[in-house]
Amino acid sequence: MHALHNIHATLAPGAIVVDTQPVSARPQVASDGVSLGSLDMRAWLDTIQAVDERVAETIRIGLYELQHESRFAVIDTFDDGPECAEIVDGWRGTRVPHGVSTRLAATTSQVTVRQEIRLRLFRREPRFSRGEASVRLASRRRESGYRQPDPVSAAPARTSPLS
């Protein structure tokens, strides 16, 4: 959430923040209109869920207001299967199942990956400075019973190298 506070502090009141994220759990991979299978992006969706929780908190404390949300499809096109496999392998939270990997390795024609993308527009709320937002967050945490872990009791016990 620190980054969202920093962004808020640099934006003019009323400014719009654009957020786009792929949100397909299993985007389809195809070549010449024939399905090669689907990617496994469930781990990526766990990341998106964690981000969404932080964004929701910034909305609750008044930093941003959601203005618009929509979804649309984006089709990534690759020259061939090996290029697709190489690039997709670098996508965070994405796994290429073995069968899809095998089919990609043998595909010499263009390959497409169809993903659902979420677009959100947030308006920077002018009501709170960063310090005021932090105070408001702390107040909401107290109201909800949230307790920050005690760093001393949460730390592992240290032993002396001489014992």
Secondary structure, 3 states (H helix, E strand, C coil): CHHHHHHHHHCCCCCEEEEEEECCCCCEEEECCEEEEECECHHHHHHHHHHHHHHHHHHHCCCEEEEEEEEEEEEEEECCHHHHHHHHCCCCCCECCHHHHHHHHCCCCCEEEEEEEEEEEEEECCCCCHHHHHHHHHHHHHHHCCCCCCHHHHCCCCCCCCC
